[in-house]
């Protein structure tokens, strides 16, 4: 019998022009800010860029924490401006943080480009298997490892093209965090405690459109 769980179905190969549309549950972004980065008072004085904003599910949370949030996406999700992060010219030292759930096939490029641009730090939400591969070790982890690898202790359900409160998954996700003043320090392995119940809001799923973010 074919295994059609979300975990197995999400281990797909995306087309090169695919938007890789897997919306981020808002509670997963709150988990980063509450349990991994912390220091809400400092964040309120900072700026943040979300360069793969989709329909804005992550942006709406970031706006609750940062003083200013800039956002756009290479695809038209009818939320933010259309702009390709990896192609459009960018100025360095404009944004304190760059936080995003990038297309998995482009995550390596997003990390490297973000580290060139951000003043304070970079946080990327990705499947835990992003840790693997010789190519990523040579390009990133061997010389620029994240100083925080924050593994979710509970599953973060992400479905293609939609956000659903009742969704389930067997796929593991983690936040990869680079704090630029600590790059070069030994990486810290940490776990995000069970927090969905405390950080999820009913309003997160109000009027949900079938677009990413």
N, C-alpha and C positions, 0 to 999 in steps of 0.2 A: 504493500500500500504506500502511495506517495505521501511523504511528510510535507504538509502544507502549513506548518506553523509559521508565525511571523518571523521567527529567528531564521529558519531555513530559507524562506522566501526573500528575506532581506539580504542574504548572501549572494547577491546577484552581480552581474557584470553590466554596468551602465554604459549606454552608448556615449560616444565622445561628445555629442552635443546635448546630452541629457541634463536637465536642471537638477537631477538627483534630489527630488522633492520629498523630503521627509521632515515634516514640521516638528519643532522642539516643544514638548510640553512645558508650559511656563514654570511649573514647579522645579524643573530640572535647572533652569537658569537661576531661580532663587536659591537653589542649593549651592551653586557656585558662589554666589555673593554672600550668603550667610555662613556657610561652613568651610569654604576654601579660601576666599579672599578676605572676607570680614571687613572690619574697620569702616562702617557705614559713614561716619563723620568725614573721613578723608575722601571717600568716593564722591560725596556730595560736592566736593570742590574740584572734581576732575571731569574730563571729557571722555567719551567713548565712541568708537566707531563699530558698527555692525555692517560688514560689507557683503553679507549674503542674507539680507533681511527677510526675503520671501514676503509673506503676508503680515509680518510684524509681531509674531508671537513672542520672540525674544526681545525685540525692541521695546515693547510695552512694559516689560519687567525692568529692563535696563533704565528706563526713564524714571522709575521709582527710586533708583539708587544714585544715578550720576547727575551731575549738574547740567550736562548737555550731551545729547546723543545724536550722532550723525549716522545715517543709514541709507543703503541703496542695495540693488541687486542687479546681476547681469540679465535677469529675465523679468518679464512684466507680470507681477503678481497683483497689480493694481493697489499697491500700498506705498512704496517708496520710489524714488527716482531710479531710472534704469542706467546703470553704470557698471562696467566690468572692472572689478578690483584689480585683476591681474594685468589688464591692458591699459586702462586709463592712467595717465601720469598722476603721481601722488607726491605731495610734499611730506618730508620727514618732520618729526617733532610737532605735529599738529594735534594729534590725539594722544591722550595719556594711555588709554587702554584700547585694545582691539579684541573684541569678544564675538565669537561666531560659531555656528555649526555649518562648516563649509561642505560643499559637495565632496564626498569621500575620495573620489578620484583626483581631486585637486587639493586635498588637505595639505600635502607636503608643500606645494607652491604657496598656499595661503599662509602656512607657518613662516616660511622663509621671508616672504614679502612683508608680513606683519611685523616680524622682528626688526626689519629695516626701518619701519615707519613709526612704531609705537614709542612713546617716551617712557612709560612706566612698566607696562606688561602686556602679555598676550595670553588669551585663554581660548582653547579650541575644544569643542565637544566632538568626540569621535568614538567609533567603535573601539573597544579595547584592543582589537587585533591591529590597530594602527601602530602598536608597539613593535610589531613584527616587520620583517623584510630587510634584506641586506641593503637595498637601495636607500631606505629611510635611515638606516643606521649610518651609512656613509654621508648622507646629505644633512641629517639633523642630529640624531641621538649620539653619535660618536663624538661630536664636537660642540653641539649646542643642546644638551639634554634639558628637558623641562625641569625646573627645580621643584615642581609639585606634580605628582601623578595622582589624581584623586579618583579612585574607583567608586562607582555607585555600589552600595551594598544591596540595594533593591533595583529591580529592572526599570528601565526607562522606555516605555513603549512608544515607538515612532513608526508610523505607517506612511506608505507612499501617498502623497497628495492630500492627506487629511489629518485632523487632530480629533481624537476620540477619547473621552474620559474612560470608557470601558475597555479600551484596548489592552492587550497583553502581548508579551514577547519573551523570548528566551535569549535575546541578543544582549550582550554586555556593553555598557557605555562608560566612559570616563571623561573627566576634564583634564586636559594637558595644559599646564600653566607655566609660563615663563615670566618671572619678575626680573626685569632687566638688570637691576642693581645686584641681583644674586646669581646671575648666569655664571656658571663655573663652579658653583657650590655643588656638593653631592646631591643628587635628586632625592626628594623626600616622597616616600610612598605613604599615602594616606587613604582612608576610607571615608566616604560620605555616609553618615549614619542614616538609618531609615528615617525619612523626613517627608515623604509624599503627603501623608495625612495632615501634617502641620502646615505645609507650604502650598498645597493645592487650594485653588479658589473656584467656587462654582462659576463665577463670572469669567474664568479663563476660557470656558467653552461656550459662552453665549455668542450667538450669531456667528458661529465658526464657519468660515468659507473653506472650500476645498483647495487651499493654496498653501504653500510652504512658509516657513519662517523660523 
